[in-house]
Amino acid sequence: MIFVLGATGKVGRHLVPALLDAGATVRALTRDPAKARIDPRAEVVRGDLGTSDLAALLDGADRVFVLTQGHSADREAAVARAAARAGVAHLVKLSTTGVHFGQNDAVTRAHAEAEQAIRAAGPMWTILRPGAFMDNRFAWIGSVREGNTVYVPETDPPSALIHVRDVAEVATLVLTTSGHEGATYELTGGEALTAEQQVTILSEAIGRPLKCVEEPERAAKDRMIRVSGWPAKAVDGLFALKRESAPHEHVVFDTVERLLGRPPLTFAAWARENASAFCPRE
Ligand SMILES: NC(=O)c1ccc[n+]([C@@H]2O[C@H](COP(=O)([O-])OP(=O)(O)OC[C@H]3O[C@@H](n4cnc5c(N)ncnc54)[C@H](OP(=O)(O)O)[C@@H]3O)[C@@H](O)[C@H]2O)c1
């Protein structure tokens, strides 16, 4: 049985059905089964990684997909140790390309520490290090719906954004076939696109002209706090990460194509799939 943490998240919601389609038995974790929309073929378990009995959650698991939100290396280390005690054979951890590039922001440092804990725990391991997700562009929904405008920080670099389904497909391969034990895979999309190129592609997908407005960091931060309701500390953390990742975001790795035998999904495909989310509500 494969135990999936983050089963309702950006990667997890694609991973669970992909594993089931591959013939695996899946246990999916969520804090709120009543709210979660999880493939009915999976066993859904309620649990909170901060408070639940990890031994009970992990009981009977052969492999675990390790994903946590909030970037706590301690939490992932606790999962890894409990997995070792429960006899789990293989841990597959979702990390970030930032670790490959030696970035020094808090998010990357936590992932680097968690990677070490996973490697040291005992079970076999595989580390997946994706770069920035195409899904991050859902942050543009509000201003596109309201005023056909996308606001981007002027420092945002060209980025080889990855489709979360590619991350989920690689995770499925690693969790359901052998030969990936002890491997660390950096994962990106196939091309680096500037924010303006991304906006042009999105505009074509939704069939409406969009304006791309670059803002200085201060204005971009204020907008996030005001419009998205993010706490100022979280916004500062995000911009610290952006500063560290900016020199590397254009780098394209060929790992998705090597592992899946097809090119990575494109931003144009992502934009077409998600076009309706950017249309004004009736
Ligand atoms: N966004 C990017 O561009 C990017 C790039 C590279 C790596 N990453 C990494 O991807 C990971 C996750 O991304 P995300 O933050 O966007 O989240 P996400 O995976 O989209 O969603 C968070 C998931 O974590 C679960 N969760 C949250 N708190 C939990 C708790 N206390 N106990 C159990 N489950 C809990 C949620 O489940 P319920 O709400 O159902 O309980 C949900 O399934 C992070 O480690 C991030 O660093 C992101």
The ligand as an ORCA input file, in Angstrom:
! r2SCAN-3c Opt
* xyz 0 1
  N       4.552     25.851     -5.391
  C       5.707     25.630     -5.960
  O       6.086     26.263     -6.951
  C       6.617     24.551     -5.399
  C       7.778     24.228     -6.086
  C       8.615     23.236     -5.564
  C       8.270     22.583     -4.377
  N       7.118     22.934     -3.736
  C       6.780     22.235     -2.463
  O       5.526     21.586     -2.530
  C       5.066     21.350     -1.201
  C       3.582     21.571     -1.040
  O       3.159     22.648     -1.742
  P       1.976     23.621     -1.261
  O       2.452     24.370     -0.071
  O       1.566     24.369     -2.466
  O       0.828     22.700     -0.728
  P      -0.157     21.656     -1.416
  O       0.535     20.335     -1.602
  O      -0.860     22.219     -2.606
  O      -1.258     21.512     -0.263
  C      -0.908     21.187      1.049
  C      -1.270     19.728      1.392
  O      -0.757     19.455      2.690
  C      -1.793     18.942      3.509
  N      -1.549     19.418      4.864
  C      -1.336     20.699      5.278
  N      -1.149     20.737      6.613
  C      -1.234     19.452      7.048
  C      -1.125     18.836      8.329
  N      -0.895     19.560      9.436
  N      -1.268     17.494      8.410
  C      -1.510     16.759      7.294
  N      -1.628     17.275      6.059
  C      -1.484     18.608      5.946
  C      -3.081     19.450      2.912
  O      -4.095     18.504      3.195
  P      -5.534     18.834      3.877
  O      -5.755     20.316      3.788
  O      -6.511     18.039      3.048
  O      -5.398     18.325      5.259
  C      -2.758     19.479      1.422
  O      -3.028     18.223      0.836
  C       5.888     22.263     -0.296
  O       6.803     21.479      0.412
  C       6.595     23.179     -1.289
  O       7.831     23.652     -0.786
  C       6.286     23.881     -4.210
*
